[in-house]
Amino acid sequence: MSRIGQNIKTYRLEAKMTQKQLGKKIGVSENFINEVETGKRIINENLIDRISKIFNKDLNDITMFYEDMKEEKENKVYDIKENKVQEVWKEAFGSILRDVNLFDYSLNKVLGSRKLPLIDNKINGHPQDKVFYLKIADNDMNGFRIYKGDIVLCHITGEVQNNSIYLIEHNDKRQIRQIKNLDNSKFLLISNSTMVTTETVEKNQVKIIARLDKVEINL
């Protein structure tokens, strides 16, 4: 409550006058008087003079008036600055970091998410809607230092880069394999659990789902 508002309320109650009655005398609403008394509204000097005459009290203390205005202004500036800073930080981090979902091999079940930086609208150099994390389901690729339970950053692609490692679908089963191009019609699929295992397959028998880019190690 402001000093002026507090004094108006005190003098009004001493005069046994309601807010509605006071408002009517100076040409304002009951709500206006209530807001002045509770400090929600700053009253102008003309109305202060008129209320002073009604109560025969000196409300026109210029020091009091400007102290109230200063306090109101400082509070508003602080609130605006604080809100602006919060909005800037929220916007900045919102544009820099993106949630990347973690999936199982089906890519239907979300197991969690991690935040990664967004640079030039890309994550790890790929369109953000193509990037995801994959949880490794077995130890078929131990020899490549990819173990069951590891989290791997991947991106969706249908193209094969020779000797890279991919999530594929072969014989109705999704699996992780290194792929080597043999010719225009054949792939060599390579796994390494306890020893290197290879399988030659027709390219049209393999569905390329995503390329594995980076294994994340939890310390």
Backbone as a chain_set.jsonl record, in Angstrom:
{"seq": "MSRIGQNIKTYRLEAKMTQKQLGKKIGVSENFINEVETGKRIINENLIDRISKIFNKDLNDITMFYEDMKEEKENKVYDIKENKVQEVWKEAFGSILRDVNLFDYSLNKVLGSRKLPLIDNKINGHPQDKVFYLKIADNDMNGFRIYKGDIVLCHITGEVQNNSIYLIEHNDKRQIRQIKNLDNSKFLLISNSTMVTTETVEKNQVKIIARLDKVEINL", "coords": {"N": [[0.851, -1.189, 0.0], [0.558, 2.27, -0.846], [1.907, 5.347, 0.558], [0.258, 7.612, 0.287], [-2.144, 6.389, -0.471], [-2.659, 4.911, 1.817], [-3.06, 6.945, 3.692], [-5.33, 8.198, 2.613], [-7.234, 6.178, 2.96], [-7.24, 6.008, 5.758], [-8.187, 8.585, 6.518], [-10.647, 8.554, 5.251], [-12.018, 6.502, 6.577], [-12.067, 7.601, 9.116], [-13.822, 9.643, 8.63], [-16.051, 8.198, 8.31], [-16.867, 7.328, 5.774], [-17.75, 5.671, 2.771], [-15.959, 3.881, 0.154], [-17.316, 4.154, -2.214], [-18.841, 6.45, -1.795], [-16.829, 8.397, -1.497], [-15.643, 8.224, -4.005], [-17.743, 9.135, -5.619], [-17.874, 11.799, -4.879], [-15.556, 12.882, -5.979], [-15.747, 12.205, -8.58], [-15.017, 9.657, -9.584], [-14.802, 6.038, -9.888], [-15.866, 3.508, -7.485], [-14.114, 1.365, -7.54], [-11.805, 2.581, -8.458], [-11.037, 4.154, -6.237], [-10.539, 2.092, -4.434], [-8.329, 0.829, -5.638], [-6.445, 2.866, -5.479], [-6.148, 3.086, -2.703], [-5.118, 0.587, -2.07], [-2.725, 0.663, -3.296], [-2.446, -0.048, -5.929], [-2.853, 1.713, -7.923], [-1.645, 4.858, -9.069], [-2.419, 8.001, -7.927], [-3.378, 11.149, -9.368], [-2.16, 14.579, -9.024], [-4.158, 16.515, -9.018], [-6.484, 15.164, -8.144], [-5.617, 14.495, -5.615], [-5.541, 17.017, -4.4], [-8.279, 17.612, -4.384], [-9.326, 15.6, -2.739], [-7.999, 16.245, -0.412], [-9.268, 18.644, 0.297], [-11.839, 17.697, 0.824], [-11.498, 16.137, 3.129], [-10.26, 17.941, 4.66], [-7.553, 17.772, 5.114], [-3.98, 17.652, 4.734], [-2.985, 16.165, 2.055], [-1.306, 16.608, 0.026], [1.539, 16.167, 0.018], [4.409, 16.677, -1.41], [6.816, 15.305, -1.396], [6.098, 12.803, -0.442], [4.411, 11.99, -2.487], [6.082, 11.763, -4.783], [7.903, 9.894, -3.872], [6.308, 7.628, -3.733], [5.74, 7.336, -6.46], [8.315, 6.865, -7.427], [8.958, 4.448, -6.16], [7.038, 2.777, -7.301], [7.839, 2.889, -9.997], [10.437, 1.798, -9.87], [9.877, -0.83, -9.081], [8.432, -1.737, -11.303], [10.349, -1.502, -13.358], [12.267, -3.339, -12.461], [10.784, -5.738, -12.555], [10.24, -5.899, -15.304], [12.836, -6.044, -16.389], [13.78, -8.409, -15.207], [11.956, -10.329, -16.194], [12.485, -10.04, -18.907], [15.154, -10.878, -19.116], [14.874, -13.568, -18.321], [13.262, -14.5, -20.42], [14.981, -14.12, -22.598], [17.129, -15.882, -21.995], [15.727, -18.295, -21.966], [14.818, -18.399, -24.601], [17.267, -18.415, -25.933], [18.566, -20.839, -25.066], [16.609, -22.564, -25.868], [16.795, -22.407, -28.625], [19.308, -23.371, -29.084], [19.654, -25.913, -27.96], [18.284, -29.175, -28.444], [15.89, -31.729, -27.844], [16.74, -35.08, -28.294], [15.429, -38.072, -29.209], [15.59, -41.352, -27.702], [15.629, -44.623, -28.943], [14.467, -48.068, -29.272], [15.323, -50.907, -31.407], [13.087, -51.076, -33.052], [12.271, -48.538, -33.521], [9.937, -47.489, -32.68], [9.385, -47.372, -30.02], [9.922, -45.083, -27.539], [12.585, -44.594, -25.426], [13.7, -42.676, -23.906], [15.376, -39.464, -23.746], [17.9, -37.15, -24.912], [19.714, -34.057, -24.704], [20.987, -32.155, -27.39], [23.247, -29.93, -29.139], [22.002, -27.544, -31.49], [23.041, -26.614, -34.585], [23.19, -24.393, -37.204], [20.633, -25.229, -37.887], [20.932, -27.955, -37.782], [21.764, -31.168, -36.372], [24.635, -32.619, -35.269], [25.54, -32.351, -37.87], [23.475, -33.216, -39.483], [20.032, -33.119, -40.706], [17.748, -32.111, -38.195], [15.414, -33.623, -37.774], [16.099, -36.103, -38.589], [17.799, -37.281, -36.879], [18.611, -39.446, -34.17], [18.823, -41.326, -31.072], [20.04, -44.628, -30.442], [19.528, -47.603, -28.66], [21.702, -50.19, -28.032], [21.076, -53.605, -28.612], [22.3, -56.085, -28.405], [25.34, -58.12, -28.385], [26.554, -58.331, -30.845], [28.38, -56.703, -32.138], [30.723, -56.472, -30.678], [33.453, -56.556, -31.318], [33.798, -54.185, -32.597], [33.752, -52.429, -30.611], [31.224, -51.834, -29.713], [28.76, -52.306, -27.517], [26.226, -54.288, -25.838], [23.566, -52.4, -24.547], [24.829, -49.979, -24.9], [24.63, -46.517, -25.917], [23.925, -45.057, -28.957], [24.488, -42.492, -31.29], [22.623, -41.774, -34.135], [21.7, -41.38, -37.649], [18.969, -41.156, -39.885], [19.016, -42.777, -43.001], [19.104, -43.879, -46.42], [21.171, -44.533, -47.916], [24.363, -46.075, -48.567], [27.521, -45.834, -47.168], [30.642, -46.981, -47.855], [31.973, -49.519, -45.74], [30.932, -48.466, -43.403], [28.867, -48.466, -40.399], [25.648, -49.775, -39.812], [22.13, -49.629, -38.92], [20.092, -52.147, -39.888], [17.567, -53.996, -41.757], [17.102, -57.353, -42.202], [16.095, -60.411, -43.476], [13.678, -60.168, -42.059], [14.534, -59.251, -39.594], [15.867, -56.878, -37.391], [19.077, -55.47, -37.13], [22.51, -54.696, -36.225], [25.095, -53.935, -38.402], [28.298, -53.872, -40.049], [28.793, -52.601, -43.286], [29.901, -53.562, -46.453], [30.414, -52.632, -49.745], [30.188, -54.86, -52.388], [29.651, -55.215, -55.135], [27.541, -53.996, -57.781], [25.248, -55.276, -57.031], [25.475, -56.641, -54.643], [25.994, -56.846, -51.059], [28.406, -57.067, -48.411], [27.873, -58.209, -45.294], [29.003, -57.552, -42.068], [29.773, -58.769, -38.887], [30.916, -58.916, -35.438], [31.295, -60.614, -32.832], [32.513, -62.686, -30.97], [34.228, -63.397, -32.843], [35.092, -62.498, -36.234], [32.406, -62.374, -38.443], [30.999, -62.949, -41.591], [28.631, -62.203, -44.186], [27.344, -62.653, -47.364], [25.035, -60.871, -49.241], [22.176, -60.169, -51.326], [21.575, -56.902, -52.481], [18.946, -56.029, -52.664], [17.735, -57.455, -50.715], [18.146, -56.322, -48.343], [17.248, -53.835, -46.061], [18.153, -50.595, -45.607], [18.326, -48.678, -42.778], [19.384, -46.768, -40.892], [22.386, -44.907, -40.259], [25.06, -45.488, -38.008], [26.642, -43.129, -36.025], [28.064, -42.24, -33.74], [29.278, -43.546, -30.722], [28.212, -43.224, -27.425], [29.854, -43.007, -24.394], [29.254, -43.954, -21.122], [30.56, -42.826, -18.181]], "CA": [[0.0, 0.0, 0.0], [1.339, 3.499, -0.895], [1.681, 6.238, 1.697], [-0.924, 8.431, 0.011], [-3.303, 5.503, -0.415], [-2.892, 4.562, 3.224], [-3.626, 8.124, 4.352], [-6.698, 8.392, 2.121], [-8.08, 5.19, 3.629], [-7.356, 6.391, 7.175], [-9.055, 9.763, 6.637], [-11.994, 8.157, 4.808], [-12.634, 5.737, 7.664], [-12.327, 8.552, 10.207], [-15.004, 10.414, 8.234], [-17.137, 7.221, 8.158], [-17.276, 7.448, 4.38], [-17.425, 4.481, 1.977], [-15.191, 4.135, -1.071], [-18.272, 4.592, -3.233], [-19.198, 7.843, -1.497], [-15.678, 9.241, -1.822], [-15.503, 8.231, -5.452], [-18.794, 9.976, -6.187], [-17.551, 13.201, -4.596], [-14.474, 13.381, -6.848], [-16.054, 11.821, -9.952], [-14.364, 8.411, -10.01], [-15.522, 4.844, -9.455], [-15.499, 2.876, -6.215], [-12.942, 0.53, -7.805], [-10.654, 3.485, -8.548], [-10.631, 4.476, -4.863], [-9.981, 0.869, -3.849], [-6.994, 0.61, -6.209], [-5.554, 3.89, -4.911], [-5.896, 2.757, -1.299], [-4.313, -0.643, -1.981], [-1.434, 0.895, -3.935], [-2.415, -0.577, -7.298], [-2.974, 2.832, -8.854], [-1.079, 6.132, -8.628], [-3.412, 9.069, -8.076], [-2.737, 12.383, -9.831], [-2.095, 15.668, -8.042], [-5.448, 17.211, -8.991], [-7.39, 14.415, -7.28], [-5.094, 14.618, -4.248], [-5.996, 18.317, -3.892], [-9.724, 17.561, -4.145], [-9.556, 14.761, -1.555], [-7.499, 17.02, 0.733], [-10.305, 19.611, 0.667], [-12.974, 16.962, 1.391], [-11.17, 15.702, 4.491], [-9.572, 19.047, 5.333], [-6.241, 17.243, 5.494], [-2.959, 17.925, 3.723], [-2.455, 14.97, 1.386], [-0.44, 17.019, -1.073], [2.947, 16.145, 0.427], [5.079, 16.396, -2.689], [7.846, 14.289, -1.167], [5.412, 11.517, -0.34], [3.874, 11.654, -3.807], [7.127, 11.308, -5.698], [8.483, 8.655, -3.35], [5.412, 6.563, -4.187], [5.943, 7.146, -7.899], [9.64, 6.274, -7.609], [8.871, 3.046, -5.739], [6.255, 2.076, -8.331], [8.658, 2.808, -11.198], [11.532, 0.857, -9.629], [9.316, -2.186, -9.082], [8.08, -2.098, -12.675], [11.593, -1.691, -14.114], [12.868, -4.596, -12.013], [10.0, -6.853, -13.082], [10.423, -5.966, -16.752], [14.194, -6.521, -16.667], [13.888, -9.812, -14.802], [11.201, -11.137, -17.152], [13.161, -10.0, -20.199], [16.336, -11.746, -19.015], [14.416, -14.955, -18.315], [12.8, -14.833, -21.764], [16.154, -14.203, -23.483], [17.833, -17.136, -21.726], [14.876, -19.408, -22.389], [14.835, -18.432, -26.063], [18.613, -18.784, -26.378], [18.803, -22.264, -24.87], [15.634, -23.303, -26.659], [17.23, -22.45, -30.014], [20.605, -24.035, -29.165], [19.549, -27.318, -27.569], [17.088, -29.896, -28.855], [15.745, -33.089, -27.321], [16.901, -36.157, -29.276], [14.815, -39.258, -28.606], [16.297, -42.635, -27.661], [14.715, -45.68, -29.375], [14.944, -49.434, -29.472], [15.518, -51.169, -32.832], [11.839, -50.909, -33.803], [12.095, -47.088, -33.686], [8.572, -47.156, -32.282], [9.325, -47.198, -28.571], [10.841, -44.067, -27.019], [13.142, -45.016, -24.138], [14.177, -41.493, -23.194], [15.883, -38.425, -24.641], [19.068, -36.383, -24.482], [19.796, -32.771, -25.39], [22.164, -31.929, -28.225], [23.244, -28.588, -29.73], [21.503, -27.338, -32.847], [23.929, -25.686, -35.284], [22.699, -24.197, -38.576], [19.42, -26.053, -37.999], [21.322, -29.36, -37.898], [22.357, -31.821, -35.211], [25.746, -33.472, -35.708], [25.693, -32.218, -39.314], [22.338, -33.813, -40.189], [18.743, -32.498, -40.369], [17.388, -32.493, -36.823], [14.349, -34.624, -37.735], [16.656, -37.395, -39.016], [18.773, -37.726, -35.875], [18.04, -40.101, -32.992], [19.695, -42.239, -30.338], [19.657, -46.038, -30.507], [20.076, -48.433, -27.589], [22.184, -51.445, -28.607], [20.307, -54.708, -28.013], [23.055, -57.337, -28.284], [26.801, -57.977, -28.446], [27.012, -58.746, -32.175], [29.434, -55.82, -32.652], [31.741, -56.284, -29.633], [34.757, -56.313, -31.93], [33.824, -52.778, -33.016], [33.593, -51.686, -29.356], [29.816, -51.474, -29.538], [28.297, -53.35, -26.609], [24.824, -54.277, -25.429], [23.261, -51.332, -23.594], [25.434, -48.711, -25.32], [23.767, -45.532, -26.574], [24.612, -44.646, -30.183], [23.843, -41.439, -32.067], [22.422, -42.241, -35.513], [20.825, -40.571, -38.495], [18.231, -41.951, -40.87], [19.503, -42.68, -44.375], [18.912, -45.076, -47.234], [22.39, -44.691, -48.7], [25.446, -46.804, -47.894], [28.907, -45.394, -47.309], [31.401, -48.225, -47.717], [32.63, -49.865, -44.472], [30.286, -47.831, -42.257], [28.026, -49.365, -39.602], [24.254, -49.387, -40.013], [20.966, -50.391, -38.468], [19.471, -52.681, -41.102], [16.576, -55.059, -41.602], [17.446, -58.454, -43.103], [15.342, -61.616, -43.078], [12.665, -59.745, -41.081], [15.162, -58.996, -38.306], [16.685, -55.665, -37.346], [20.379, -55.766, -36.548], [23.592, -53.755, -36.513], [26.144, -54.566, -39.202], [29.154, -53.093, -40.939], [28.438, -52.954, -44.661], [30.914, -53.336, -47.486], [29.901, -52.808, -51.103], [30.957, -55.815, -53.195], [29.432, -54.808, -56.518], [26.282, -53.279, -57.93], [24.084, -56.043, -56.571], [25.712, -57.386, -53.397], [26.634, -56.307, -49.868], [29.003, -57.967, -47.435], [27.479, -57.813, -43.941], [30.063, -57.972, -41.152], [29.56, -58.647, -37.443], [32.105, -59.37, -34.713], [30.995, -60.848, -31.424], [33.765, -63.284, -30.482], [35.059, -63.514, -34.043], [34.504, -61.829, -37.395], [31.474, -63.182, -39.23], [30.558, -62.222, -42.783], [27.534, -62.796, -44.951], [27.107, -61.976, -48.634], [23.594, -60.813, -49.5], [21.718, -59.297, -52.405], [21.22, -55.581, -51.956], [17.496, -55.879, -52.559], [17.262, -58.213, -49.557], [18.518, -55.563, -47.142], [16.686, -52.493, -45.907], [19.038, -49.7, -44.856], [17.473, -47.812, -41.956], [20.112, -45.63, -40.327], [23.83, -45.062, -40.069], [25.55, -45.2, -36.664], [27.652, -42.083, -36.128], [28.887, -42.0, -32.553], [28.923, -44.27, -29.502], [28.39, -42.414, -26.226], [30.344, -43.819, -23.28], [28.871, -43.487, -19.793], [31.646, -43.052, -17.223]], "C": [[0.892, 1.246, 0.0], [1.007, 4.38, 0.303], [0.419, 7.077, 1.501], [-2.185, 7.586, 0.115], [-3.674, 5.146, 1.011], [-3.542, 5.73, 3.97], [-5.063, 8.384, 3.907], [-7.649, 7.434, 2.829], [-8.317, 5.575, 5.094], [-8.34, 7.543, 7.351], [-10.486, 9.429, 6.233], [-12.726, 7.417, 5.927], [-12.95, 6.63, 8.859], [-13.595, 9.356, 9.931], [-16.227, 9.524, 8.059], [-17.764, 7.3, 6.762], [-16.872, 6.18, 3.628], [-16.59, 4.872, 0.769], [-16.098, 4.674, -2.171], [-18.637, 6.06, -3.038], [-18.06, 8.794, -1.846], [-15.498, 9.338, -3.326], [-16.507, 9.144, -6.12], [-18.472, 11.453, -6.012], [-16.483, 13.751, -5.533], [-14.628, 12.896, -8.291], [-15.315, 10.604, -10.463], [-15.153, 7.23, -9.449], [-15.042, 4.36, -8.087], [-14.234, 2.042, -6.382], [-11.67, 1.367, -7.889], [-10.125, 3.806, -7.147], [-9.967, 3.268, -4.209], [-8.556, 0.619, -4.346], [-5.987, 1.632, -5.69], [-5.168, 3.515, -3.485], [-5.019, 1.517, -1.14], [-2.978, -0.516, -2.699], [-1.325, 0.368, -5.345], [-2.474, 0.526, -8.346], [-2.352, 4.089, -8.235], [-2.091, 7.238, -8.92], [-2.721, 10.361, -8.497], [-2.914, 13.518, -8.819], [-3.419, 16.403, -7.919], [-6.433, 16.517, -8.053], [-6.936, 14.467, -5.82], [-5.576, 15.921, -3.618], [-7.478, 18.273, -3.531], [-10.052, 16.725, -2.901], [-9.094, 15.486, -0.292], [-8.56, 17.997, 1.233], [-11.492, 18.919, 1.326], [-12.715, 16.61, 2.85], [-10.531, 16.809, 5.334], [-8.235, 18.577, 5.92], [-5.252, 17.535, 4.37], [-2.398, 16.616, 3.171], [-1.392, 15.324, 0.36], [0.993, 17.201, -0.607], [3.752, 15.721, -0.785], [6.155, 15.332, -2.549], [7.233, 12.904, -1.145], [4.942, 11.047, -1.713], [4.953, 11.087, -4.72], [7.865, 10.079, -5.196], [7.642, 7.459, -3.768], [5.634, 6.261, -5.659], [7.278, 6.465, -8.175], [9.62, 4.79, -7.27], [8.139, 2.216, -6.785], [7.103, 1.847, -9.576], [9.769, 1.786, -11.041], [11.04, -0.581, -9.67], [9.004, -2.645, -10.492], [9.325, -2.37, -13.506], [12.236, -3.01, -13.752], [12.136, -5.789, -12.613], [10.222, -7.025, -14.569], [11.788, -6.536, -17.093], [14.332, -8.003, -16.361], [13.174, -10.72, -15.801], [11.899, -11.192, -18.496], [14.38, -10.91, -20.202], [15.934, -13.207, -19.061], [13.984, -15.392, -19.706], [13.973, -15.0, -22.727], [16.893, -15.512, -23.277], [17.036, -18.335, -22.205], [14.905, -19.552, -23.9], [16.187, -18.899, -26.582], [18.853, -20.275, -26.255], [17.823, -23.104, -25.666], [16.067, -23.434, -28.1], [18.551, -23.191, -30.173], [20.488, -25.528, -28.905], [18.226, -27.92, -28.015], [17.077, -31.271, -28.197], [15.865, -34.088, -28.463], [16.423, -37.443, -28.617], [15.708, -40.492, -28.709], [15.291, -43.743, -27.962], [15.348, -47.06, -29.225], [15.009, -49.681, -30.982], [14.254, -50.967, -33.665], [11.608, -49.455, -34.208], [10.672, -46.642, -33.371], [8.475, -46.824, -30.801], [10.383, -46.196, -28.113], [11.278, -44.467, -25.613], [13.614, -43.842, -23.286], [14.611, -40.439, -24.196], [17.113, -37.771, -24.032], [19.103, -35.095, -25.287], [21.105, -32.665, -26.164], [22.089, -30.537, -28.842], [22.743, -28.588, -31.169], [22.359, -26.264, -33.5], [23.505, -25.608, -36.743], [21.516, -25.114, -38.873], [19.727, -27.533, -38.184], [21.889, -29.862, -36.575], [23.404, -32.803, -35.711], [25.879, -33.479, -37.233], [24.545, -32.775, -40.13], [21.05, -33.082, -39.826], [18.232, -33.025, -39.035], [16.304, -33.559, -36.755], [14.827, -36.005, -38.177], [17.557, -38.019, -37.95], [18.057, -38.349, -34.677], [19.119, -40.917, -32.289], [19.132, -43.651, -30.423], [20.312, -46.783, -29.351], [20.432, -49.795, -28.16], [21.594, -52.631, -27.843], [21.106, -55.987, -27.804], [24.55, -57.047, -28.369], [27.371, -58.415, -29.791], [28.2, -57.932, -32.675], [30.497, -55.523, -31.593], [33.101, -55.91, -30.202], [34.917, -54.894, -32.439], [33.651, -51.841, -31.814], [32.188, -51.1, -29.214], [29.177, -52.602, -28.744], [26.811, -53.191, -26.281], [24.601, -53.224, -24.34], [23.881, -50.0, -23.943], [24.389, -47.82, -25.991], [24.535, -44.964, -27.764], [23.805, -43.561, -30.894], [23.796, -41.868, -33.532], [21.69, -41.175, -36.328], [20.209, -41.452, -39.573], [18.783, -41.696, -42.266], [19.195, -43.972, -45.111], [20.14, -45.379, -48.068], [23.48, -45.369, -47.872], [26.787, -46.16, -48.214], [29.785, -46.581, -46.952], [32.109, -48.331, -46.365], [32.073, -49.121, -43.254], [29.34, -48.824, -41.58], [26.592, -48.843, -39.6], [23.286, -50.232, -39.19], [20.248, -50.835, -39.731], [18.347, -53.642, -40.731], [16.866, -56.114, -42.662], [16.779, -59.723, -42.585], [14.371, -61.308, -41.932], [13.24, -59.505, -39.679], [16.01, -57.724, -38.387], [17.967, -55.952, -36.568], [21.384, -54.686, -36.926], [24.686, -54.494, -37.264], [27.014, -53.506, -39.871], [28.846, -53.555, -42.355], [29.576, -52.589, -45.597], [30.267, -53.589, -48.842], [30.784, -53.784, -51.866], [30.86, -55.478, -54.674], [28.084, -54.105, -56.579], [25.087, -53.996, -57.315], [24.263, -56.693, -55.202], [26.384, -56.537, -52.311], [27.34, -57.433, -49.131], [28.639, -57.423, -46.056], [28.471, -58.395, -42.947], [29.634, -57.732, -39.705], [30.801, -59.181, -36.742], [31.778, -59.461, -33.231], [32.236, -61.41, -30.745], [34.747, -63.478, -31.621], [34.333, -62.837, -35.201], [33.638, -62.812, -38.169], [30.998, -62.348, -40.406], [29.435, -62.972, -43.477], [27.345, -61.979, -46.221], [25.619, -62.033, -48.964], [23.32, -59.926, -50.706], [21.268, -57.965, -51.799], [19.717, -55.417, -51.771], [16.894, -56.683, -51.406], [17.505, -57.466, -48.238], [17.86, -54.181, -47.165], [17.626, -51.67, -45.031], [18.165, -48.704, -44.09], [18.216, -46.567, -41.478], [21.592, -45.956, -40.202], [24.189, -44.695, -38.635], [26.72, -44.23, -36.768], [28.598, -42.018, -34.934], [28.37, -42.813, -31.368], [29.192, -43.358, -28.311], [28.753, -43.315, -25.055], [29.907, -43.184, -21.969], [29.97, -43.835, -18.797], [31.083, -43.271, -15.824]], "O": [[1.87, 1.3, 0.745], [-0.011, 4.2, 0.971], [-0.384, 7.236, 2.42], [-3.176, 8.006, 0.714], [-4.85, 5.087, 1.367], [-4.455, 5.535, 4.773], [-5.914, 8.745, 4.72], [-8.737, 7.827, 3.249], [-9.435, 5.482, 5.602], [-9.216, 7.495, 8.214], [-11.435, 9.962, 6.81], [-13.901, 7.673, 6.191], [-13.965, 6.448, 9.531], [-14.342, 9.705, 10.845], [-17.306, 10.002, 7.708], [-18.983, 7.333, 6.594], [-15.77, 5.669, 3.828], [-16.518, 6.046, 0.404], [-15.701, 5.535, -2.956], [-18.728, 6.818, -4.003], [-18.285, 9.861, -2.416], [-15.231, 10.416, -3.856], [-16.176, 9.848, -7.075], [-18.761, 12.265, -6.89], [-16.488, 14.94, -5.852], [-13.757, 13.138, -9.127], [-15.012, 10.521, -11.653], [-16.059, 7.408, -8.635], [-13.976, 4.743, -7.604], [-13.384, 2.005, -5.492], [-10.6, 0.938, -7.457], [-8.922, 3.738, -6.898], [-8.959, 3.403, -3.515], [-7.68, 0.242, -3.568], [-4.817, 1.309, -5.486], [-4.002, 3.614, -3.103], [-4.26, 1.413, -0.176], [-2.186, -1.458, -2.718], [-0.232, 0.335, -5.91], [-2.179, 0.295, -9.518], [-2.508, 4.352, -7.042], [-2.557, 7.377, -10.051], [-1.613, 10.648, -8.046], [-3.714, 13.423, -7.888], [-3.77, 16.868, -6.835], [-7.127, 17.166, -7.271], [-7.759, 14.481, -4.905], [-5.972, 15.944, -2.452], [-7.892, 18.82, -2.509], [-10.928, 17.081, -2.113], [-9.713, 15.362, 0.765], [-8.738, 18.164, 2.439], [-12.09, 19.454, 2.26], [-13.59, 16.762, 3.702], [-10.292, 16.65, 6.531], [-7.851, 18.928, 7.036], [-5.634, 17.65, 3.206], [-1.469, 16.035, 3.732], [-0.665, 14.454, -0.119], [1.592, 18.257, -0.811], [3.776, 14.544, -1.145], [6.384, 14.549, -3.47], [7.757, 11.96, -1.735], [5.057, 9.87, -2.057], [4.757, 10.05, -5.354], [8.396, 9.304, -5.991], [8.176, 6.405, -4.115], [5.707, 5.102, -6.067], [7.372, 5.597, -9.043], [10.188, 3.971, -7.993], [8.553, 1.106, -7.118], [7.097, 0.757, -10.148], [10.028, 0.998, -11.951], [11.705, -1.453, -10.228], [9.27, -3.792, -10.851], [9.373, -3.338, -14.265], [12.703, -3.733, -14.632], [12.756, -6.728, -13.112], [10.375, -8.146, -15.056], [11.91, -7.398, -17.964], [14.915, -8.761, -17.136], [13.711, -11.75, -16.207], [11.92, -12.231, -19.156], [14.618, -11.631, -21.171], [16.567, -14.005, -19.752], [14.288, -16.505, -20.136], [13.972, -15.9, -23.567], [17.25, -16.187, -24.243], [17.589, -19.275, -22.777], [15.003, -20.659, -24.429], [16.265, -19.672, -27.537], [19.29, -20.917, -27.21], [18.145, -24.213, -26.091], [15.764, -24.434, -28.751], [18.89, -23.603, -31.282], [21.157, -26.325, -29.564], [17.184, -27.267, -27.972], [18.123, -31.896, -28.019], [15.179, -33.965, -29.478], [16.955, -37.853, -27.586], [16.471, -40.655, -29.661], [14.235, -43.816, -27.334], [16.561, -47.208, -29.075], [14.774, -48.758, -31.762], [14.345, -50.711, -34.865], [10.84, -49.176, -35.129], [10.257, -45.548, -33.752], [7.587, -46.083, -30.38], [11.582, -46.424, -28.274], [10.448, -44.654, -24.723], [13.893, -43.996, -22.097], [14.252, -40.514, -25.371], [17.341, -37.824, -22.824], [18.593, -35.034, -26.405], [22.174, -33.028, -25.674], [20.995, -30.012, -29.051], [23.019, -29.5, -31.949], [22.402, -25.129, -33.025], [23.463, -26.621, -37.44], [21.41, -25.692, -39.955], [18.89, -28.285, -38.683], [22.418, -29.094, -35.772], [23.097, -33.71, -36.484], [26.281, -34.483, -37.821], [24.626, -32.806, -41.358], [20.968, -32.484, -38.753], [18.274, -34.227, -38.773], [16.259, -34.327, -35.794], [14.061, -36.968, -38.148], [18.021, -39.149, -38.103], [17.029, -37.844, -34.226], [20.19, -41.164, -32.844], [17.918, -43.852, -30.469], [21.504, -46.616, -29.092], [19.572, -50.484, -28.71], [21.604, -52.668, -26.613], [20.648, -56.887, -27.1], [24.974, -55.892, -28.419], [28.53, -58.822, -29.876], [28.951, -58.396, -33.534], [31.104, -54.452, -31.604], [33.81, -55.066, -29.654], [36.035, -54.442, -32.688], [33.435, -50.639, -31.968], [32.002, -50.014, -28.665], [29.064, -53.725, -29.236], [26.229, -52.116, -26.427], [25.335, -53.161, -23.354], [23.514, -48.981, -23.358], [23.403, -48.3, -26.551], [25.646, -44.455, -27.614], [22.595, -43.693, -31.076], [24.81, -42.276, -34.098], [21.143, -40.213, -35.788], [20.847, -42.365, -40.098], [18.992, -40.55, -42.664], [19.043, -45.028, -44.497], [20.166, -46.346, -48.83], [23.515, -45.253, -46.647], [27.141, -45.968, -49.377], [29.676, -47.125, -45.853], [32.75, -47.387, -45.903], [32.684, -49.146, -42.185], [29.052, -49.89, -42.124], [26.344, -47.652, -39.414], [23.573, -51.371, -38.82], [19.843, -50.008, -40.548], [18.191, -54.043, -39.578], [16.878, -55.824, -43.858], [16.888, -60.062, -41.406], [14.254, -62.071, -40.973], [12.507, -59.552, -38.691], [16.771, -57.53, -39.335], [17.952, -56.581, -35.509], [21.145, -53.874, -37.82], [25.152, -55.547, -36.827], [26.558, -52.414, -40.211], [28.661, -54.746, -42.603], [30.132, -51.491, -45.552], [29.649, -54.631, -49.06], [31.99, -53.57, -51.983], [31.867, -55.457, -55.381], [27.551, -53.673, -55.557], [24.035, -53.391, -57.104], [23.308, -57.241, -54.653], [27.202, -55.658, -52.583], [26.939, -58.594, -49.208], [29.04, -56.318, -45.689], [28.752, -59.593, -42.976], [29.193, -56.64, -39.347], [31.644, -59.823, -37.369], [31.962, -58.506, -32.478], [32.932, -60.693, -30.026], [35.939, -63.694, -31.404], [33.12, -62.63, -35.155], [34.062, -63.918, -38.505], [30.636, -61.182, -40.245], [29.308, -64.191, -43.371], [27.204, -60.758, -46.164], [25.015, -63.106, -48.966], [24.117, -59.057, -51.058], [20.655, -57.929, -50.732], [19.267, -54.75, -50.839], [15.692, -56.606, -51.149], [17.115, -57.928, -47.166], [17.916, -53.464, -48.164], [17.864, -52.002, -43.87], [17.366, -47.98, -44.684], [17.732, -45.446, -41.64], [21.99, -47.113, -40.059], [23.685, -43.707, -38.101], [27.674, -44.474, -37.507], [29.793, -41.77, -35.095], [27.182, -42.778, -31.048], [30.275, -42.784, -28.199], [28.042, -44.275, -24.759], [30.163, -42.003, -21.734], [30.276, -45.009, -18.592], [31.843, -43.478, -14.878]]}, "num_chains": 1, "name": "protein.A"}
